[in-house]
Structure formats: C-alpha cells, structure tokens
Amino acid sequence: MATLLDKLYLQLKSSTDNIEAYVADDVQWNVSAPINELHNKTQMLSQFWQPLITALPDIERKPFIHIESEYQGAQWIAGTGYFVGTFAKDLLDIPATNRTLYLRYTELVKLEEGKIQECFIILDFLDAMNQAGVNPLRKSLGHDGLIMPPSTMDGLCYGDAVKADESESQKSQQLVIDMLDELGRFDGKSLASMQLQNFWHSDFMWYGPAGIGTTRGIEGFRANHQGPFVFSFPDRSVDHKATLVAHNNYVSTGGWPHMHGTHSVGGWLGLPPTNKELSLRVMDIWRREGELLKENWVAIDIIDMCMQMGIDVFAMMREQKQGKAC
C-alpha cells in the first residue's frame, strides 16, 4: 500500500512541479544539521530534496517502520528506514564513492487536511561520512553498520491494512512513558538506580546513530551509551511528550528539542566538557513485545549537538578529506 509519503517521494523523483497534493505551501520542514529549519515548500525542495537527488540520482526510499496515530488533535506519522542510492556526487561535501549509500532517516510528520504541514527528519550524515571513508569523530563504542528492521517484520502499519487496537496502543504508550520516567530517576551515582529490567527484555536491542552504534541488552546499553551520556549531562531533562505516536505495539517519541542538559563532564563521544547547556534533537521508536520493550530505534542529531559545543563536524570532515587527497 502506497502511503502519502511514498507517493510524495515517487513524485519528487520524476518532477518537483506537482507536489501540492502532498505538501502544504508553508510546510515547516525541519532537517538535521547542517540543513536545519526550512519554512516553505520552495526551501524544502532546494535545500533538502535537491542535494539528495543530485548526490543519489537513483534514490529510493526504503521504510521499515511506519506508524500513524492522533496526537493533540492532529494526525501524525512516525517512521524510520533508509534512503538508498548510488553515491554519484558529493552530498553536502561528503565525498561521493560511486558505491551504494545507505542514508538512515527517522521522521515525525504532521498532517493537516491530508497534506504534510510539519516534518522533523534526522538524516544520519555522520554515518554517511563513515561509509565514505571519513571519520571526523571517534569510532562508535557500539556496533557500526546497517540498522536492522523489527525482528517481527511487522513495522509497516499502513492505514486500515493494520488497524490500531486502542487498548494495545495505550498499553504500549503507558509503558514507554513509565520507562522514560524511570530514566529520570538517575541518582547521579549508579546506573542501577534506573531499574530498566522492569521495562526492557534482557536481550533488548538499542539501534543508535553513528558515533554511538547499536547495543544489546541492558549492560551493553549502559556501557556503550547510557553511562557516558548521563554522566556527561547529569542535569539532563526529557520532554517525552513533545510528540507521541502510538500504534499497537509501537510507540514513537520525539521532537525538537526533545532533551536539554549541561555538558559538564567529559566522556560522551570522547569529547571534553564544554559546560554549555545543549538542546538535543532526538527521536525514538519503541517496539513492545509482551509486557516489556524489545527494540528501540534512536535518532540523535549529533552534528547539531557538536555545533553547540563549538565543534564543526563538517569542517573536520573537509580537513580530513583534504588530508587524504594530498
């Protein structure tokens, strides 16, 4: 079944002239750094779509999670997957390889009168750099590589084809809210003060962005992401109701900004502390299995966070690229 987003990207591949059926003229299209906030259809086409189609002329959008629900009186879509294509020309100065590029995306999309009125999309440009052989930040502590779809292969919940059971959706939503509240109970000393075993399966999979990587199990999560992060941002706060989409056993949370915290301790990404208060662009998609959460797909705009720290990842990439060319 072709969704509105499927139809939009199919139309964009052939022509940008007739997308009024899918996108509002004054659409707010928010993209991960360095593209950032775009305020109308024209900017979306020139600053988001044109760089993609130029770099990947045979681009194809391959979603593996798509869920929809109402939130605060509006219809929202959440999803994740990859833009895939032959990396024929540079993308925002990321060097083309003429090989297949898997550009991970995670999105939250607000609809009004059947059109896209607002979109938040994080593209993992850091992972694209790594695929191109440039690595401006340290290697991920977790596993690098392609992110897996749901192990149950049931993530594409398209309209009436997969109807929502309101009681199941509410159960999943409440579990995620309670779990996020638990993450807020960190005592500043021990990761065990957050009792994730009450919310996660023992073999829980956390699919993180480049720079962090994928982790398995609670201990893997604590070692490869949670520990370095919470100790680096001890006063972090989460607005887990920024946007919330729930469909059966899937829940998405996120928005911009979604978290705040003072970068007062070093360690996260191997970076020294800046003592700056940062806002975080974060989106999560959770899958519940039985009574506990089984998988979590996580998008973090790390490049934007680094920019707030005074670190220009794209400038570092260009310097590294020039060094390799010499």
C-alpha positions as a printed Julia matrix, in Angstrom:
326×3 Matrix{Float64}:
  0.0    0.0     0.0
  1.43   3.38   -1.01
  1.23   6.0     1.75
  1.2    9.75    1.32
  4.95   9.8     1.99
  5.57   7.03   -0.56
  3.59   8.99   -3.15
  5.44  12.21   -2.33
  8.89  10.72   -2.86
  7.83   8.91   -6.02
  6.54  12.22   -7.36
  9.73  14.03   -6.35
 11.85  11.52   -8.27
 10.03  12.31  -11.5
  9.22  16.0   -11.04
  9.05  18.65   -8.31
  6.31  20.57  -10.14
  3.23  18.83   -8.78
  3.63  18.13   -5.08
  0.82  20.4    -3.9
 -1.33  17.32   -3.29
  1.11  16.17   -0.62
  2.86  19.19    0.89
  1.46  22.49    2.16
  3.0   25.62    0.62
  4.03  26.87    4.08
  5.29  23.48    5.29
  7.77  23.54    8.16
 10.44  21.02    7.11
 12.99  20.53    9.88
 16.13  18.59    8.94
 19.18  17.57   10.95
 22.23  19.85   10.81
 23.6   21.42    8.73
 20.3   21.88    6.82
 18.14  22.77    9.85
 14.78  24.59    9.71
 13.13  25.16    6.34
 10.0   27.29    6.23
  8.17  26.57    2.99
  7.87  24.2     0.06
 10.44  26.07   -2.01
 13.11  25.81    0.69
 12.28  22.14    1.23
 12.84  21.42   -2.44
 16.03  23.45   -2.86
 17.81  22.73    0.44
 16.58  19.22    1.32
 15.48  17.37   -1.79
 17.82  18.81   -4.42
 21.03  17.84   -2.57
 19.66  14.31   -2.11
 18.59  13.7    -5.69
 21.82  15.24   -7.02
 24.0   13.02   -4.84
 21.85   9.89   -5.29
 20.25  10.15   -8.77
 18.68   6.67   -8.46
 17.49   7.34   -4.9
 14.91   5.02   -3.36
 13.18   5.38   -0.01
 13.04   2.1     1.92
 10.98   2.37    5.13
 10.86  -0.49    7.62
  8.73   1.22   10.28
  5.68   3.37    9.56
  3.07   4.09   12.24
  0.27   6.62   12.49
 -1.93   8.0    15.26
 -3.61  11.13   16.51
 -1.76  13.34   18.98
 -3.23  16.53   20.46
 -5.91  16.68   17.8
 -3.61  16.23   14.8
 -2.66  13.22   12.7
  1.0   12.2    12.98
  3.22   9.7    11.17
  6.43   8.26   12.6
  8.87   6.1    10.72
 12.42   5.07   10.01
 14.38   3.35    7.27
 16.92   4.28    4.61
 17.32   6.41    1.53
 19.34   4.13   -0.75
 21.12   5.0    -3.97
 24.36   5.15   -5.9
 26.52   7.85   -4.29
 27.38   9.57   -7.57
 28.05  13.16   -6.42
 29.09  14.76   -3.15
 26.37  15.28   -0.55
 26.95  18.47    1.44
 30.69  17.92    0.77
 30.56  14.29    1.94
 32.69  12.69   -0.79
 30.91  10.56   -3.36
 32.05   6.94   -3.62
 30.13   5.7    -6.68
 29.03   2.85   -4.41
 25.69   2.25   -2.74
 24.97   4.65    0.11
 22.54   3.79    2.9
 21.4    7.11    4.37
 19.4    6.4     7.51
 16.36   8.58    8.19
 13.98   8.89   11.13
 10.94  11.13   10.81
  7.9   12.6    12.52
  5.33  14.09   10.15
  2.25  16.14   11.0
 -0.7   16.13    8.6
 -3.38  18.77    8.18
 -6.2   18.37    5.67
 -4.39  15.41    4.13
 -1.14  17.32    3.49
  2.22  17.49    5.25
  2.21  20.61    7.4
  5.26  19.87    9.52
  8.11  17.38    9.26
 11.01  16.55   11.54
 13.6   14.34    9.86
 17.03  13.3    11.12
 19.41  12.07    8.43
 22.48  10.29    9.78
 25.07  12.34    7.91
 27.79  11.1    10.27
 27.1    7.53    9.13
 27.24   8.72    5.51
 30.68  10.18    6.22
 31.81   6.88    7.7
 30.56   4.99    4.63
 32.6    7.43    2.5
 35.74   6.63    4.48
 35.99   9.83    6.54
 35.62   9.6    10.32
 35.77  13.03   11.99
 34.7   11.66   15.39
 35.9    8.62   17.26
 34.67   5.16   16.33
 31.35   4.16   17.89
 31.53   2.2    21.13
 28.63   0.07   19.91
 28.3   -1.85   16.65
 28.52   0.18   13.44
 26.7   -0.8    10.29
 23.23  -1.23    8.85
 20.33  -0.89   11.27
 18.0   -3.88   11.33
 14.23  -3.74   10.82
 11.91  -5.14   13.52
 12.65  -8.79   14.24
  8.93  -9.48   13.83
  8.81  -7.71   10.43
  5.54  -6.0    11.39
  6.64  -2.37   11.44
  4.8   -1.15    8.33
  1.39  -0.28    9.77
 -0.36   1.28    6.79
 -3.79   2.77    7.4
 -6.66   0.3     7.53
 -4.38  -2.57    6.48
 -3.14  -2.81   10.07
 -5.86  -1.37   12.28
 -4.93   0.01   15.66
 -6.23  -1.65   18.79
 -6.67   1.3    21.12
 -6.13  -0.76   24.26
 -2.87  -2.2    22.9
 -1.7    1.23   21.74
 -2.46   2.72   25.16
 -0.64  -0.14   26.88
  2.47   0.47   24.78
  2.26   4.23   25.28
  1.99   3.96   29.06
  4.9    1.51   29.23
  7.13   3.94   27.33
  6.06   6.92   29.47
  6.71   4.94   32.66
 10.09   3.8    31.34
 11.1    7.37   30.47
 10.08   8.45   33.95
 12.35   5.7    35.29
 15.27   7.09   33.26
 14.68  10.38   35.08
 15.35   8.71   38.43
 19.14   8.55   37.94
 20.72   9.32   41.31
 23.9   10.71   39.75
 25.98   7.82   41.1
 24.85   4.41   39.88
 23.29   3.39   36.58
 21.48   0.67   38.52
 19.35   3.41   40.11
 17.4    3.29   36.83
 15.73  -0.12   37.01
 15.43  -0.87   33.32
 14.88  -4.58   33.96
 11.29  -3.64   34.85
 10.74  -2.28   31.34
 13.16  -3.99   28.94
 13.69  -7.57   27.85
 17.13  -8.91   28.79
 18.1   -9.1    25.1
 16.77  -5.62   24.31
 18.22  -4.09   21.12
 19.09  -0.36   21.02
 19.81   0.83   17.47
 21.75   4.06   17.89
 23.17   6.57   15.41
 26.72   6.66   14.08
 29.07   7.84   16.8
 27.28   5.6    19.34
 26.24   2.45   17.47
 23.98  -0.48   18.26
 23.93  -2.11   21.69
 22.39  -5.32   23.04
 20.96  -5.9    26.49
 20.82  -3.53   29.45
 24.53  -3.89   30.24
 25.5   -3.27   26.64
 23.33  -0.15   26.6
 24.84   1.12   29.83
 28.41   0.51   28.72
 28.18   1.84   25.18
 25.75   4.73   25.51
 23.9    5.4    28.74
 26.9    5.59   31.07
 28.96   8.05   29.0
 25.84  10.11   28.25
 24.18  10.53   31.65
 27.46  11.23   33.44
 28.33  13.86   30.8
 24.87  15.51   31.12
 23.98  14.95   34.81
 21.17  17.54   34.82
 19.53  16.33   31.61
 15.77  16.65   31.26
 13.43  14.97   28.78
 10.23  16.33   27.31
  8.86  12.91   26.43
  5.51  14.37   25.46
  6.93  16.61   22.71
  5.2   14.35   20.19
  3.89  10.87   20.9
  2.66   8.44   18.24
  1.3    5.06   19.34
  0.06   2.22   17.14
 -0.48  -1.21   18.69
  2.93  -2.38   19.97
  4.88   0.57   18.5
  5.44   3.99   20.07
  7.41   6.98   18.83
  8.51   9.92   20.96
 10.46  12.97   20.0
 10.55  16.48   18.66
 12.88  19.47   18.54
 14.16  20.0    21.09
 13.4   16.82   22.97
 16.06  16.96   25.69
 18.18  19.57   27.45
 21.3   19.22   29.55
 24.55  20.88   30.62
 27.63  19.25   29.09
 29.51  19.48   32.38
 31.56  16.24   32.33
 33.7   14.75   29.56
 33.44  11.29   28.08
 30.48  11.24   25.72
 31.79  10.66   22.17
 35.25  11.02   23.72
 34.78  14.81   23.86
 35.92  17.13   26.68
 33.27  19.01   28.7
 32.16  22.43   27.43
 29.96  23.49   30.38
 27.38  24.62   27.85
 23.66  23.91   28.08
 22.68  21.98   24.97
 19.33  21.24   23.39
 19.02  17.8    21.81
 17.11  16.78   18.71
 16.09  13.2    19.42
 13.52  10.77   18.04
 12.83   7.24   19.31
 10.68   4.41   18.05
  9.97   1.59   20.51
  8.57  -1.91   19.95
  6.82  -3.71   22.8
  6.79  -7.49   22.94
  4.5   -8.9    25.62
  4.83  -6.83   28.77
  8.26  -5.34   28.06
 10.08  -3.34   25.41
 12.14  -5.36   22.94
 13.66  -2.92   20.42
 14.4    0.81   20.16
 15.42   2.76   17.03
 17.12   6.0    18.07
 17.98   9.1    16.04
 20.1   11.88   17.58
 21.3   14.93   15.69
 24.88  14.54   16.92
 26.23  17.04   14.39
 23.92  19.74   15.81
 25.0   18.86   19.36
 28.65  19.15   18.36
 27.97  22.52   16.72
 26.54  23.77   20.02
 29.77  22.59   21.69
 31.8   24.62   19.2
 32.78  21.58   17.12
 32.1   21.74   13.37
 31.97  18.11   12.26
 31.61  19.04    8.58
 34.7   21.28    8.77
 36.6   18.4    10.41
 35.42  16.11    7.62
 36.6   18.53    4.93
 40.03  18.83    6.56
 40.3   15.05    6.78
 39.19  14.7     3.15
 41.83  17.24    2.03
 44.49  15.4     4.02
 43.65  12.13    2.29
 43.78  13.86   -1.11
 47.31  15.23   -0.52
